[in-house]
């Protein structure tokens, strides 16, 4: 497989989601593509089927300057700050969705192995190290292709996360923070000190191995960026999209 790689920067949530969708829409022209990126400012993304008001303390997020966006993939609410995010766009893979998760999650597992950590898939779409979740992944199939994106945690700060994600009362909030500390880990917690730029290379190499791919970098046609900007402004930055039920 020939796999286009985009080593991207940290962007606003609306652009990140618009660019990912534009890549998927233009799959037949650009071919299989892997993008690694971050978020600036920090953001919360919710799954396609979730309610923003139910998942997020919207007023607190606004106070803190945290972007709020709805994904086209399923899954739960994610706080994006201390992590690297990848998106991979491919023609639809044959077989079960579970099999495609297994194949693509191997990209993250390989990256972690190169960093000296033993990781494995857990459940449908998580990757764990020492029994704790370090990566969550979500997928959609549309426009004749497959988009999977996911995160790899560099650090984890549950108090900060639950200052923004909605928890009904103080006791439950304390339990939620305690639960995250027990169930979720990060590269830093596992003794791996790697910066954002360096981590991109590990993730890309992990997917190269998982897909037995030949990597290349190439410029994209302006229309890909133009359509991403259209989606950013007319879809992902709108109240209608982000707050629909």
Secondary structure, 3 states (H helix, E strand, C coil): CEEEEEEEEEECHHHHHHHHHHHHHCHHHHCCEEEEEEECCCEEEECCCCCHHHHECHHHHHHHCCEEEECCCCCCCEEECCEEEEEEEEECCCCCHHHHHHHHHHHHHHHHHHCCCCEEEECCCEEEECCEEEEEEEEEEECCEEEEEEEEECCCCHHHHCCCECCCCHHHHHHHHHHHHHHECCCCCCCCCCCHHHHHHHHHHHHHHHHCCEEECCCCCHHHHHHHHHHHHHHHCCHHHHCCC
